[in-house]
C-alpha cells in the first residue's frame, strides 16, 4: 500500500466527521467493517462496495463537489491534488492486493490482512 493510500484510509476511518459516529461506535473488528461495507449483504465485499465505502471520506472532504481534492480540502491543508477517479483506481489496486484468493471479493480475514 502506498503512503498516500494508507493516509486516505486512515482519514476515511479516523477523521472526525467523516464517518457517522454510529458506524464508528459499532466497529470492533474486521467482521464489523465487512458488515458495514457489504451493501448487498452476501457476506463478502466486492470491489465496488470497497470503493464506495472508502470514497465516503473523499466525498465528504470534497467541499466544492468537483470530484477533485485539493490541498486545502485535505487534512492539515496539505497533500497532492487527487481526483475521485484516481482515488478509486488506488483503491482497486489495494483491493487486488488484499484479495489473496483472487475470487474478486474480500472476506473478513482478507479485509483485516495488510496488503502485500
Buried (B, 14 or more C-beta within 10 A) or exposed (E): BEEBBEBBBEBBBEBEEBBEEEBBEEBEEBBBBBBBBBEEEEEBBBBEBBBBBBBBBBBBBBEEEEBBBBEEBBBEEEBEEBBBEBBBEBBBEBBEBBBEEEEEBBBBEBBBEEBE
